[in-house]
């Protein structure tokens, strides 16, 4: 049975060019980049080259990039680091963070933890498409607000937030602005200066790089406290011996993402649009998220009268890998916090399916998957007490 992978929002296959770039650093150039001998100097040179490749994808400077273990750690360093930098605010309302109700758990759980430490957090609502309401953002800013953290694009429904406008508001109010760009990187052109972004998180394995490595952009002049202490690596902000093979892989993945973005955008968007058109021909099927302001590879559906996990398992039996929501929270039984924030009922939320395409997917696969979804939806509805034609 042929297997079709359409869950690229959860992870991606490591590109062969990335693997080839990494391999020598496991056994040939294996030095510690902080060592002074030739082995260390070789590793340090490659480390610096990778830092430049990451910076180039963001139109940032090399010294504004620190390497991490992934998007979750980058989010934690950015948010907790900013919080600890401002922990001495003693106003009556306390230090204040603004975020959205549909952030990735890496942001939401970090904010919830900070609430137990005395920090205040405002969770902004979103509209029916998942877009943050700008007026709510403006109304939430206080003299104690020290950080705004809004994701660039949602990991479940693919909606792209008005980041440039949010960044402008943050700058006007002299508030550092962090964005989780884990899903958007490589799919959306990002200029951190034009967008007024101060802190930005990325993860390697979302852009055909290896797992276990990521990066955090920190605009020059923005001060945060370290949350991991040790030998003082990465400007003292992320102590731990560098994962050189992983960092090389991330650098190469960023280089390829920049090189291929225009071609990938055109190709993958065409597949996504065909998939959406086909699936929405199914009776009482709906697209979640914004119809236009969405990631090029994301198609998030809901189907009346069925349960998403059952649909997912039957797709898997057909060799098709998809998801019902975020892979980081897919084992939880409660309705998606993202879909709930859109105003959907728990029943409607549980009837959802996320398909995220990649550069290796083919047009005939989209046609096949569309047909299989129709077949399975019909089967599940024939057994569902929730479905009345």
C-alpha positions in Angstrom: 0.0 0.0 0.0 1.3 3.4 -1.0 1.8 5.8 1.9 0.9 9.5 1.5 2.2 12.0 4.1 0.0 15.1 4.5 0.9 16.1 8.0 3.7 18.6 7.4 2.6 20.9 10.1 3.6 18.3 12.6 7.0 17.5 11.0 8.7 17.2 7.7 11.0 14.7 6.1 14.7 15.8 6.3 15.8 17.0 2.9 18.6 14.9 1.4 20.8 18.0 0.9 20.3 18.7 4.6 21.4 15.2 5.5 24.4 15.5 3.3 25.4 18.7 4.9 25.1 17.3 8.4 26.9 13.9 8.0 30.5 15.1 8.1 29.9 16.8 11.5 29.1 13.5 13.3 32.5 12.0 12.7 34.9 14.2 10.7 34.3 17.7 12.0 33.2 16.7 15.5 34.9 19.4 17.5 33.4 21.6 20.2 33.2 25.1 18.7 34.4 26.6 22.0 37.6 24.7 21.9 40.7 26.5 20.8 42.4 23.7 18.8 41.8 23.1 15.1 38.9 20.8 15.6 37.1 23.4 17.6 38.0 26.2 15.1 36.5 24.1 12.2 33.3 23.6 14.1 33.1 27.3 15.1 33.5 28.3 11.4 30.6 26.1 10.4 28.5 27.3 13.4 29.0 30.9 12.3 28.1 30.1 8.7 24.8 28.4 9.8 24.0 31.4 12.0 24.3 33.6 8.9 22.0 31.3 6.9 19.3 31.5 9.5 19.7 35.3 9.8 19.5 35.7 6.0 16.1 34.0 5.9 14.8 36.6 8.4 16.6 39.6 7.0 18.3 39.8 10.4 21.9 40.2 11.5 24.1 37.2 12.5 24.6 38.3 16.0 20.8 38.5 16.5 20.4 34.7 16.2 20.8 32.2 19.1 20.5 28.5 18.6 18.1 26.4 20.8 16.7 22.9 21.0 13.5 23.8 19.0 10.5 26.1 18.8 9.2 25.3 22.3 12.5 26.2 23.9 12.7 29.4 21.8 9.3 30.4 23.0 10.2 29.7 26.6 13.4 31.6 26.4 11.7 34.6 24.8 8.7 34.8 27.1 10.2 33.8 30.4 13.4 35.7 29.6 11.4 38.9 29.0 9.3 38.2 32.1 12.3 37.8 34.4 13.9 40.9 32.9 10.8 42.8 34.1 10.0 41.0 37.3 10.7 44.0 39.4 7.8 46.0 38.1 5.9 46.9 41.2 2.8 48.7 40.0 -0.5 47.6 41.5 -1.6 45.5 38.5 1.8 43.8 38.2 3.9 43.0 35.1 1.6 42.3 32.1 1.8 40.1 29.0 -0.5 40.2 26.0 -1.1 37.0 24.0 -3.9 35.4 22.0 -6.3 32.6 22.9 -5.2 30.5 20.0 -1.4 30.3 20.6 0.6 27.1 20.5 0.8 25.3 23.9 4.5 26.3 24.0 3.3 29.9 24.4 0.0 29.3 26.4 1.5 26.9 28.9 4.5 29.2 29.4 2.1 32.1 30.1 0.0 30.0 32.5 3.2 29.1 34.4 4.1 32.8 34.7 0.7 33.5 36.1 1.6 31.3 39.0 4.6 33.5 39.5 2.6 36.7 39.9 2.6 37.9 36.3 -0.6 39.0 34.6 -1.6 37.7 31.2 -4.3 39.0 28.8 -5.5 36.3 26.3 -7.0 38.2 23.4 -10.0 36.7 21.6 -10.1 36.2 17.9 -12.7 36.5 15.2 -14.5 33.6 13.4 -11.4 33.1 11.2 -8.9 33.1 14.0 -7.6 36.7 13.5 -6.7 38.8 16.5 -8.9 41.8 16.9 -6.6 44.9 16.7 -8.9 47.1 18.8 -8.8 44.5 21.6 -5.0 44.6 21.5 -4.9 48.4 21.7 -7.4 48.4 24.6 -5.4 45.8 26.5 -2.1 47.7 26.6 -1.2 49.2 30.0 1.8 50.9 31.4 2.8 47.5 32.9 2.7 45.6 29.6 6.3 44.4 28.9 5.6 41.9 26.1 3.2 41.2 23.3 3.4 37.6 22.0 1.2 36.7 19.0 2.0 33.9 16.6 2.7 34.7 13.0 0.5 31.9 11.7 -1.7 29.4 13.5 -0.5 25.8 13.7 -4.0 24.2 13.4 -6.1 26.4 11.1 -3.3 28.1 9.2 -4.6 31.6 9.7 -2.0 34.3 9.2 -2.2 37.1 11.8 -1.8 40.9 11.0 1.8 40.8 12.3 2.9 44.0 10.6 0.1 46.0 12.2 0.7 44.3 15.6 4.4 45.1 15.4 3.7 48.7 14.6 1.4 49.0 17.6 4.0 47.4 19.9 6.7 49.7 18.6 4.5 52.8 19.1 4.0 51.8 22.7 7.7 50.8 23.2 6.8 47.2 24.0 8.9 44.2 22.8 7.0 42.0 20.4 7.6 38.3 20.1 6.1 36.0 17.5 6.1 32.2 17.2 6.9 31.8 13.5 7.4 28.0 13.7 4.7 27.3 11.2 5.2 30.3 9.0 9.0 30.1 8.5 9.8 29.0 4.9 6.2 29.6 3.8 5.9 33.4 4.4 8.6 35.9 3.5 9.7 37.4 6.8 11.6 40.7 7.3 11.9 41.2 11.0 12.8 44.9 10.6 9.8 45.7 8.3 7.5 43.8 10.7 8.9 45.4 13.8 9.6 42.0 15.4 11.9 42.0 18.4 11.8 38.2 19.2 11.0 35.4 16.8 11.0 31.6 17.3 11.6 29.0 14.6 12.1 25.2 14.5 14.2 23.2 12.1 12.0 20.1 11.7 9.1 22.2 10.2 11.3 23.2 7.2 12.8 19.9 6.2 15.6 20.1 8.8 16.4 17.7 11.7 14.4 17.5 14.9 15.8 18.9 18.2 17.2 22.2 17.0 15.7 25.7 16.5 16.6 29.3 16.8 15.5 32.5 18.5 15.9 35.9 16.9 16.6 38.6 19.4 16.7 42.1 18.0 19.9 44.0 19.0 19.2 46.0 22.2 16.3 43.8 23.4 17.2 42.5 26.9 16.0 39.2 28.3 17.3 37.0 31.2 18.6 33.4 30.6 16.4 30.6 31.8 19.1 27.9 31.4 22.4 28.5 33.3 25.7 26.8 32.7 28.8 27.5 30.6 27.5 30.7 29.0 26.9 29.5 25.5 25.0 31.6 23.0 25.7 34.9 24.7 24.9 33.4 28.0 21.2 33.0 26.9 21.3 29.2 26.2 24.0 27.3 28.0 24.7 23.8 26.6 27.3 22.3 24.3 26.2 23.2 20.7 24.5 20.5 18.7 26.7 21.2 15.7 25.2 18.5 13.3 21.7 19.8 14.1 22.7 23.5 13.7 24.3 22.7 10.3 21.1 21.0 9.3 19.0 24.0 10.4 21.3 26.4 8.5 21.1 24.3 5.3 17.3 24.0 5.7 17.0 27.8 6.0 19.3 28.3 3.0 17.1 25.9 0.9 13.8 27.5 2.2 15.0 30.9 1.0 16.1 29.5 -2.4 12.9 27.5 -3.0 10.3 29.7 -1.4 8.9 31.2 -4.6 8.7 27.9 -6.4 7.3 26.0 -3.4 4.7 28.7 -2.7 3.3 28.4 -6.2 3.4 24.6 -6.3 2.0 23.9 -2.9 -0.6 26.6 -2.9 -2.0 25.1 -6.2 -2.3 21.7 -4.5 -3.9 23.2 -1.4 -6.5 25.1 -3.5 -7.4 22.0 -5.5 -7.7 20.0 -2.3 -10.0 22.6 -0.7 -12.2 22.8 -3.8 -12.6 19.0 -4.0 -13.3 18.5 -0.3 -15.8 21.3 0.0 -17.9 19.6 -2.6 -18.8 17.1 0.2 -22.2 17.9 1.8 -22.0 20.0 5.0 -18.2 20.3 4.9 -16.5 23.6 5.9 -13.1 25.2 5.9 -11.8 26.4 9.2 -9.6 29.5 9.3 -9.4 32.4 6.9 -10.1 31.5 3.3 -7.3 33.7 1.9 -5.0 34.8 4.8 -3.8 31.3 5.5 -0.6 29.3 5.1 0.0 28.0 1.6 0.0 24.3 2.7 -2.8 24.3 5.3 -6.4 23.0 4.7 -8.4 22.5 7.9 -11.9 21.1 7.5 -14.8 20.1 9.6 -17.6 17.7 8.7 -21.0 17.7 10.3 -22.1 14.5 11.9 -18.7 12.7 12.2 -15.9 12.4 14.7 -12.5 13.5 13.5 -10.4 10.8 15.2 -12.5 8.1 13.4 -11.9 9.9 10.1 -8.2 10.1 10.9 -7.8 6.4 11.8 -9.6 5.3 8.6 -7.4 7.6 6.5 -4.4 5.9 8.2 -5.8 2.5 7.2 -5.7 3.8 3.6 -2.0 4.9 4.0 -2.8 8.6 4.4 -1.2 10.6 7.2 -3.2 13.7 8.4 -4.2 15.2 11.7 -7.1 16.5 13.7 -5.2 19.4 15.1 -1.8 20.2 16.6 0.4 17.1 17.0 1.6 18.6 20.3 -1.8 18.2 21.8 -3.4 15.5 19.7 -3.6 13.0 22.5 -5.9 15.3 24.5 -9.6 14.4 24.3 -11.0 17.9 24.8 -12.0 20.1 21.9 -9.3 22.1 20.3 -8.8 25.4 22.1 -8.3 27.0 18.7 -11.6 25.9 17.3 -13.4 26.7 20.5 -11.9 30.3 20.3 -13.5 30.5 16.8 -16.9 30.0 18.4 -17.4 26.3 17.3 -19.2 23.9 19.5 -17.3 20.9 20.9 -19.3 18.6 18.6 -18.3 20.6 15.5 -14.7 20.9 16.7 -14.4 17.1 17.1 -15.4 16.7 13.4 -12.3 18.4 12.2 -9.4 17.3 9.9 -6.1 19.1 9.3 -4.2 18.4 6.0 -0.9 20.1 5.5 0.9 19.6 2.3 4.6 19.6 1.4 6.9 20.0 -1.6 7.0 16.2 -2.2 3.2 15.8 -2.5 1.8 15.2 -6.0 -1.4 16.3 -7.8 -2.6 12.7 -8.2 -2.2 12.3 -4.4 -4.5 15.2 -3.8 -7.1 13.7 -6.1 -6.8 10.3 -4.4 -7.0 11.8 -0.8 -10.1 13.9 -1.8 -11.9 10.8 -3.1 -11.0 8.8 0.1 -12.2 11.5 2.4 -15.5 11.6 0.6 -15.8 7.8 0.9 -14.9 7.7 4.6 -17.2 10.7 5.5 -20.1 8.9 3.8 -19.3 5.7 5.7 -19.0 7.4 9.1 -22.2 9.4 8.6 -24.1 6.2 7.8 -23.4 5.1 11.3 -23.6 8.4 13.1 -26.5 9.4 15.4 -25.5 13.0 14.8 -26.1 12.9 11.1 -29.5 13.6 9.6 -29.4 14.2 5.8 
